[in-house]
């Protein structure tokens, strides 16, 4: 069967091509999640519970999907998630992710678990970057990388705090893709947030929040933004979907800090739904992996073009002219 031209491909097409082209180990890793994968499957299904309320009598033809985040004007409220395992796809994958996202103008959250350090990401991309630390790497390295990120003009830094236990693929804890060593968990403490605030003057983002108590604790410790995330289903089996936890977190922080949604985003329509429920923006992980796995930097750029078109279609069909106008009234809960 003849392959479609890239500019005609949707995310499902990119996923199919990536499955053919990615190394088997990489496909297994990116398609994997903890134990039964119940959380992994629940994440995208949570979006399916919401339908759009169609409205066509208006003159909206080109909605404005731009936002401002951490002082950066972004063309789309979607950023690449801090994936540490892009290097499993190919030696060039991290650079290609950076290049493809930069062409799209999209922000990239970069992981300390990646092979690139902040300097490597900055050399590959002139676009907006956010460094996300793992405290189990040790305070010395975390501090060095956070300060390096600030010196290199990153928009923010942060900590991924839900790895109290290491990630799992099925029943296995995979070796680190950064250095091949066994993965370790690390206790989560608000003192780590207070410590990070002393290392840099940038906004500090805390990822891995799935409930009101943790949200309040993080904000009280100085968090400047929260990421509602269950780590793509890789930490706790039979967890809630991130989208299901989003309203509780938003209610807990009462607008004090922006709240970003991660885990389960598979379309531009999903982004609109997350924003309608109160998220400031979303992080996108696996679809970016499909893009880079299928076509390198061009594939990543195509992922963002697809999300852009799908967002604008959903907004046009619900009568919304800009991201700031998106709210719950465009959604119907499908009971």
C-alpha positions in Angstrom: 0.0 0.0 0.0 1.3 3.4 -1.0 2.1 5.7 2.0 0.2 9.0 2.2 2.2 12.2 1.8 3.2 13.5 5.3 1.1 16.6 5.0 -2.0 14.4 4.6 -1.3 12.2 7.6 -3.1 12.3 10.9 -1.9 11.1 14.2 -3.2 7.6 13.6 -1.2 7.5 10.4 2.0 8.7 12.1 1.5 6.1 14.9 1.2 3.3 12.3 4.4 4.4 10.5 6.2 4.8 13.7 5.3 1.3 14.7 6.9 0.0 11.5 10.1 2.2 11.8 10.8 2.4 15.5 13.1 -0.3 17.1 11.0 -2.9 18.8 12.5 -2.0 22.2 11.4 1.6 21.7 7.9 0.7 20.6 7.5 -1.6 23.6 8.7 1.2 25.9 6.5 4.0 24.5 3.4 1.8 24.3 4.0 0.4 27.8 2.7 1.3 31.2 2.5 0.0 34.7 1.2 -3.5 35.4 -2.3 -4.0 33.7 -2.1 -0.6 31.9 -5.5 0.4 33.4 -4.3 4.0 34.0 -2.8 4.2 30.6 -6.1 3.2 29.0 -8.2 5.4 31.3 -6.3 8.6 30.4 -7.5 9.0 26.8 -10.9 7.5 27.6 -11.6 10.2 30.0 -11.7 12.7 27.1 -14.3 10.6 25.4 -16.8 11.3 28.1 -17.1 14.9 26.9 -19.0 15.8 23.7 -18.9 19.2 21.9 -21.9 21.5 21.8 -22.0 22.5 18.1 -22.8 26.1 17.2 -22.5 27.4 13.6 -24.2 30.8 13.5 -21.2 33.0 13.9 -18.4 34.5 11.7 -15.4 32.7 13.3 -13.2 31.2 10.6 -9.7 31.4 12.1 -9.7 31.1 15.9 -6.7 32.4 17.9 -5.1 29.5 19.7 -2.1 31.3 21.0 -1.4 31.7 24.7 1.2 33.2 27.0 3.0 30.9 29.5 6.0 31.7 31.6 6.4 35.0 29.8 6.5 33.3 26.4 4.0 33.9 23.6 3.2 30.4 22.2 1.3 29.7 19.0 -0.5 26.7 20.5 -1.4 25.7 24.1 0.4 22.4 23.7 4.0 21.6 24.6 6.2 18.5 24.3 6.2 16.5 27.6 9.4 15.8 29.4 10.1 12.4 27.9 13.5 10.9 29.0 13.4 8.0 26.5 13.4 9.6 23.1 16.9 8.3 22.6 15.5 4.7 22.4 14.0 5.7 19.1 17.4 6.8 17.6 20.6 8.6 18.5 19.2 11.7 16.7 15.7 11.7 18.2 16.3 14.2 21.0 17.8 16.7 18.5 14.9 16.0 16.0 12.3 16.6 18.7 13.9 19.9 19.6 14.2 21.0 16.0 10.6 19.9 15.0 9.0 21.6 18.0 11.1 24.8 17.4 9.8 24.9 13.8 6.3 24.7 15.1 7.1 27.4 17.8 6.1 24.9 20.5 7.5 24.8 24.0 9.5 21.7 25.0 9.6 20.5 28.6 13.0 18.6 28.7 13.7 15.8 31.1 16.8 15.4 33.3 16.4 11.7 32.4 17.2 12.5 28.7 20.7 12.1 27.3 20.9 15.7 26.4 21.7 18.1 29.2 20.2 21.6 29.1 23.1 22.8 26.9 22.4 20.1 24.4 18.7 21.0 24.2 19.6 24.7 23.8 22.0 24.0 21.0 19.3 22.0 19.2 16.6 24.5 19.7 16.1 28.3 19.8 12.5 27.7 20.9 11.1 28.0 24.4 12.4 25.3 26.8 11.5 24.2 30.4 13.9 22.0 32.4 12.3 19.3 34.5 14.5 17.7 37.2 14.4 14.4 39.0 15.6 14.7 42.6 16.9 11.1 42.6 19.7 12.4 40.3 21.1 14.2 43.4 20.9 17.8 44.4 24.3 18.7 43.0 23.4 17.7 39.4 19.9 19.1 39.8 21.3 22.5 40.9 23.9 22.5 38.2 21.3 21.8 35.5 18.8 24.2 36.8 21.3 27.1 36.9 22.6 26.1 33.5 19.0 26.3 32.2 18.5 29.8 33.6 21.8 30.9 32.1 20.8 29.5 28.7 17.5 31.4 28.7 15.0 28.6 29.6 11.5 29.9 30.4 11.2 27.9 33.6 12.5 24.9 35.6 10.7 22.3 37.6 10.6 19.0 39.4 8.8 15.8 38.4 7.7 14.6 41.9 5.6 11.5 41.3 8.5 9.1 41.0 8.3 8.1 44.7 8.5 4.6 43.1 10.2 4.2 39.7 8.3 3.9 36.5 7.2 0.4 35.3 6.6 -1.2 31.9 4.3 -4.1 32.7 5.8 -5.7 35.7 9.3 -4.6 35.0 11.2 -1.5 36.1 13.3 -0.7 33.0 16.9 0.5 33.3 17.5 4.2 32.9 17.8 5.3 29.3 20.2 8.0 30.4 22.9 5.8 31.8 21.7 2.2 31.8 21.6 2.1 35.6 18.7 0.8 37.7 16.0 3.4 38.3 15.4 4.6 41.8 12.4 6.2 43.5 12.7 9.3 45.6 10.5 10.6 48.4 8.6 13.8 47.5 9.0 16.7 49.9 7.8 20.3 49.7 11.2 21.2 51.0 12.5 20.3 47.5 10.3 23.0 46.0 11.6 25.5 48.6 15.2 24.4 47.8 14.7 24.8 44.0 13.3 28.3 44.5 16.6 29.2 46.0 18.6 27.8 43.1 17.1 30.0 40.3 14.9 33.0 39.8 12.8 31.3 37.1 9.3 30.0 37.6 9.3 26.6 39.3 6.9 24.0 37.8 5.8 20.9 39.8 4.7 17.8 37.8 2.9 14.8 39.1 0.0 16.4 41.0 -3.2 14.3 41.1 -5.2 15.7 44.1 -6.2 18.7 46.2 -3.9 18.0 49.1 -0.7 17.7 47.0 -1.8 20.8 45.0 -2.1 23.0 48.1 1.1 21.7 49.5 3.0 22.4 46.3 1.6 26.0 46.0 2.2 26.7 49.7 5.9 25.7 49.2 6.3 28.1 46.3 5.3 26.3 43.1 4.6 28.7 40.3 2.7 26.2 38.1 1.4 22.7 38.5 1.2 19.8 36.0 -1.7 17.4 36.7 -0.2 14.1 35.5 -0.2 10.4 36.3 3.1 9.9 34.3 1.2 8.5 31.4 0.1 5.5 33.5 3.6 4.4 34.3 3.6 4.8 38.1 0.3 3.8 39.7 -2.0 1.2 38.1 -5.7 1.9 38.6 -5.1 5.6 39.2 -7.6 8.2 38.0 -7.1 9.8 34.6 -5.4 13.1 34.8 -8.4 14.8 33.2 -10.6 13.4 36.0 -8.2 14.9 38.7 -8.0 18.3 36.9 -11.2 19.9 38.4 -10.1 19.0 42.0 -6.7 20.5 41.5 -8.1 23.6 39.9 -10.5 24.1 42.8 -7.7 23.6 45.4 -5.4 26.3 43.9 -8.2 28.8 43.2 -6.4 30.4 40.3 -3.2 31.2 42.2 -1.0 29.4 39.6 -1.5 28.0 36.1 -2.4 24.4 35.9 -1.2 22.3 32.9 -2.7 18.9 32.0 -0.5 15.9 31.0 -1.4 12.3 30.2 -3.8 11.1 27.6 -3.9 13.9 25.1 -4.3 12.4 21.6 -5.9 15.2 19.5 -6.5 18.9 19.1 -10.1 18.2 20.3 -8.6 16.8 23.6 -6.7 20.1 24.0 -9.9 22.1 23.6 -11.6 19.9 26.2 -8.8 20.2 28.7 -8.8 24.0 28.3 -12.6 24.1 28.6 -12.3 22.3 32.0 -9.8 24.9 33.2 -6.3 23.8 32.1 -3.9 26.6 30.9 -2.2 24.3 28.4 -1.4 20.6 27.9 1.7 18.4 27.5 1.9 15.9 24.7 4.2 12.9 24.9 3.4 9.8 23.0 2.1 11.6 19.8 5.5 13.4 19.6 7.2 10.1 19.9 5.1 8.8 17.0 6.1 11.8 15.0 9.8 11.6 15.6 9.7 7.8 15.2 8.0 8.1 11.8 9.7 11.1 10.2 12.1 12.7 12.5 11.9 16.5 13.0 9.4 16.7 10.1 7.2 14.3 11.9 7.2 16.3 15.1 6.4 19.5 13.2 3.5 17.6 11.5 2.2 16.5 15.0 1.8 20.2 16.0 0.3 21.1 12.6 -2.4 18.4 13.1 -3.1 19.6 16.7 -3.3 23.1 15.4 -5.9 22.2 12.7 -7.9 20.0 15.0 -8.1 22.7 17.7 -9.2 25.3 15.2 -11.8 23.0 13.8 -13.3 22.3 17.2 -13.3 26.0 18.1 -14.9 27.0 14.8 -17.6 24.3 15.2 -18.4 25.4 18.8 -18.3 29.2 18.1 -15.2 30.1 20.1 -12.9 32.8 18.7 -9.9 32.5 21.0 -8.4 30.3 23.7 -9.5 32.8 26.3 -13.1 32.3 25.4 -13.0 28.5 25.8 -15.1 27.3 28.8 -17.3 24.5 30.0 -20.4 25.7 28.1 -19.0 24.2 24.9 -19.0 20.7 26.4 -21.7 18.1 27.1 -21.0 15.3 29.6 -21.9 12.1 27.8 -23.7 10.1 30.5 
